[in-house]
């Protein structure tokens, strides 16, 4: 079921610029018992991307009311909030567009996510490389073709997810999540200044790690930096945190710090 600007609908206009050009942004929200988790952070992430795209922000109180119409009451479920620039304009120019479109859909919680949280996940390494795009890096804009191609590669290779590198061989993220690893009590995660998506869960993890007294290092790392990691995990807003037990031929234990960080989403 889809709600377009608060109205239940089976269609989205073909002239919508998200369909035509990927002109917009989105976020995926975990809901628990009909309540959106980390909603304020999702608003901030959307506001940041809308500002980068020069798309007017919606009335967030109205959007929240629409979300309440769409949410499932399940113990855990998901909501996708999608904002496009709207319909209109000739070619790339957005000058004739006046009204953004807000699209909301719900979905059941992926059953395998619960297993990943407890038992961990095995990652492949993508052969295809992500390009550099500092103009839009960090934002979850509606053009996700790189992720589609990389996920397709991992599907064909038999992996649930895969590690993504940029054209210089630096770790960026996985096809669906941010990546973290721990070495010597230090939490490492890739910089997202040139590629990747700055996830809501990533922000929570970084903030809580500092408050827990952990040293946090964000930077550019090549794949071999993971070889002797003590713990590895991934995060996104729906999954929260899942341990990584293997990347290609390298195995990793599910460590105490990973379990400790998982607890912040249950508090």
C-alpha positions in Angstrom: 0.0 0.0 0.0 1.3 3.5 -0.9 0.2 6.9 0.3 1.0 9.9 -1.9 0.7 13.2 0.0 -1.4 11.4 2.5 -3.8 9.8 0.0 -3.9 6.1 -0.5 -3.0 5.4 -4.1 -2.0 2.7 -6.5 -0.1 5.0 -8.9 2.6 7.6 -9.0 2.7 10.1 -11.8 5.0 9.2 -14.7 6.1 12.8 -14.8 7.4 12.7 -11.3 11.0 13.8 -11.3 12.0 10.9 -9.1 10.9 8.5 -11.8 12.4 10.7 -14.5 15.8 11.6 -12.9 16.0 10.1 -9.4 15.4 13.7 -8.2 14.7 13.3 -4.5 15.7 11.5 -1.4 14.4 8.8 1.0 14.8 7.2 4.3 13.8 3.8 5.8 12.4 3.8 9.3 12.2 1.0 11.8 8.8 0.9 13.6 8.1 -0.9 16.9 4.5 -1.4 17.9 3.4 1.4 15.6 6.0 3.9 16.7 8.8 5.3 14.5 12.3 4.7 15.9 14.9 7.5 15.7 12.4 9.7 14.0 14.1 13.0 14.8 17.3 11.8 13.3 15.5 10.6 10.2 14.0 14.1 9.8 17.5 15.6 10.2 19.0 13.3 7.5 16.1 14.1 5.1 16.5 17.9 5.8 20.2 17.7 5.0 19.6 15.9 1.7 16.6 18.2 0.7 18.8 21.2 1.4 21.6 19.7 -0.8 19.1 19.2 -3.6 17.3 22.6 -3.0 14.0 20.9 -2.6 11.6 22.6 -0.1 11.0 20.8 3.1 7.5 19.4 3.9 5.5 20.2 7.0 7.0 17.5 9.2 4.0 17.4 11.5 1.9 16.6 8.5 4.3 13.9 7.4 4.3 12.4 10.8 0.5 12.2 10.7 0.7 10.5 7.3 3.2 8.0 8.8 0.8 7.1 11.6 -1.8 6.3 8.9 0.7 4.0 7.1 2.5 2.2 10.0 2.0 -1.4 10.8 1.3 -2.3 14.4 3.7 -5.2 14.4 6.4 -5.6 17.0 8.9 -4.6 14.3 8.1 -3.4 10.8 9.4 -0.8 8.4 8.3 2.5 6.7 9.8 4.0 3.6 9.5 7.7 3.3 10.3 9.1 -0.1 10.3 12.7 -1.2 10.6 13.8 -4.8 10.9 17.3 -6.2 7.5 16.7 -7.8 6.0 16.7 -11.3 7.1 19.0 -14.1 9.9 20.9 -15.7 11.4 20.3 -19.1 14.6 18.3 -19.2 16.9 18.6 -16.2 15.8 22.1 -15.2 13.6 22.0 -12.0 12.5 25.7 -12.4 8.9 24.8 -13.3 8.3 22.5 -10.3 6.4 23.9 -7.4 5.2 21.1 -5.2 7.3 18.1 -3.8 5.6 14.8 -3.5 5.7 12.8 -0.3 5.3 9.0 -0.8 5.0 6.6 2.1 4.9 2.8 2.1 5.1 0.1 4.8 6.5 -3.4 4.8 7.0 -6.3 7.1 10.2 -6.7 9.1 12.7 -8.9 7.2 12.8 -12.2 9.1 16.4 -12.8 8.3 17.4 -9.5 10.0 16.7 -11.1 13.4 19.0 -14.0 12.6 21.8 -11.6 11.4 21.6 -9.6 14.6 22.2 -12.7 16.7 24.3 -15.0 14.5 26.0 -12.5 12.2 26.5 -12.2 8.5 29.1 -13.3 5.9 30.2 -10.6 3.4 31.7 -10.8 0.0 33.8 -8.1 -1.6 32.4 -6.4 -4.7 34.6 -6.4 -7.7 32.8 -3.4 -9.2 34.0 -0.1 -7.6 32.0 2.9 -6.5 32.7 6.3 -8.1 33.5 9.5 -6.2 30.8 12.0 -5.9 31.5 14.6 -3.1 28.6 16.7 -4.2 26.1 14.1 -3.0 28.2 11.9 -0.8 26.6 11.0 2.5 23.1 11.6 1.2 20.5 9.0 0.6 19.3 10.4 -2.7 16.9 8.5 -5.0 19.5 7.5 -7.6 20.9 4.2 -6.1 22.1 2.6 -9.4 25.6 1.9 -8.0 24.0 0.0 -5.1 21.7 -1.9 -7.4 24.7 -3.1 -9.6 26.8 -4.0 -6.6 24.0 -5.9 -4.9 23.3 -7.7 -8.1 27.0 -8.8 -8.2 26.7 -10.1 -4.6 23.4 -11.9 -5.4 25.1 -13.7 -8.3 28.1 -14.6 -6.1 25.8 -16.1 -3.4 26.4 -13.5 -0.7 23.7 -11.7 1.3 25.7 -8.5 1.2 29.1 -7.3 0.1 31.8 -4.8 1.0 32.1 -1.8 -1.4 35.3 -0.1 -2.3 35.7 3.1 -4.2 37.8 3.6 -7.4 40.9 4.2 -5.3 40.5 0.9 -3.3 39.2 2.6 -0.1 36.5 0.9 1.9 33.2 2.8 1.7 30.3 0.6 3.1 28.4 -2.5 2.2 25.6 -2.4 -0.4 23.0 -1.8 2.3 24.8 -0.8 5.5 27.6 1.2 7.1 30.7 -0.7 8.2 32.6 -0.6 11.5 35.5 -2.6 13.0 37.4 -2.7 16.2 41.2 -3.0 16.7 42.9 -2.4 20.0 39.9 -0.8 21.6 39.6 1.7 18.7 36.4 1.9 16.6 37.1 2.4 12.9 34.7 3.4 10.2 35.2 4.8 6.7 34.9 8.5 5.8 31.9 9.2 3.6 33.1 12.5 2.2 33.4 11.2 -1.3 31.0 8.3 -1.5 28.5 6.3 0.5 25.5 7.0 2.7 25.7 8.5 6.2 23.2 6.3 8.0 21.0 7.2 11.0 22.2 4.2 12.9 25.8 5.1 12.1 25.3 8.5 13.7 23.9 6.8 16.9 26.8 4.4 17.1 29.4 7.1 16.7 27.8 9.3 19.4 27.4 6.4 21.9 30.9 5.1 21.3 32.4 8.4 22.3 30.2 8.5 25.4 31.3 4.9 26.2 34.9 6.1 26.2 35.9 4.4 23.0 38.4 6.0 20.7 36.8 6.6 17.3 38.7 7.0 14.0 37.1 7.9 10.7 39.2 7.9 7.6 40.3 6.3 4.4 41.2 2.6 4.8 42.2 -0.1 2.3 40.8 -3.6 2.6 43.9 -5.1 4.4 43.1 -2.8 7.4 40.4 -5.4 8.2 42.7 -8.4 8.2 43.5 -8.3 11.9 40.3 -6.7 13.2 39.1 -8.0 16.5 35.4 -7.4 15.7 33.5 -6.2 12.6 29.8 -5.2 12.3 27.4 -3.4 10.0 24.5 -1.1 10.7 21.5 0.5 9.2 18.3 2.0 10.7 16.2 -1.1 10.0 18.8 -3.8 10.9 20.4 -1.7 13.7 23.6 -3.7 14.3 24.6 -7.1 13.0 28.0 -8.7 13.6 30.1 -9.7 10.6 31.6 -13.2 11.1 33.4 -13.5 7.8 34.6 -11.3 4.9 35.7 -13.5 2.0 38.3 -15.8 3.7 38.8 -13.8 6.9 36.8 -14.8 9.9 35.9 -12.6 12.9 34.5 -13.4 16.3 31.3 -11.8 17.6 32.9 -9.6 20.3 31.9 -8.0 23.5 32.0 -4.4 22.1 29.6 -5.3 19.3 27.1 -6.8 21.7 27.6 -3.8 24.0 26.8 -1.4 21.1 23.8 -3.5 20.1 22.3 -2.8 23.5 22.0 1.0 22.8 19.2 0.3 20.3 17.2 -1.7 22.9 17.5 0.8 25.8 
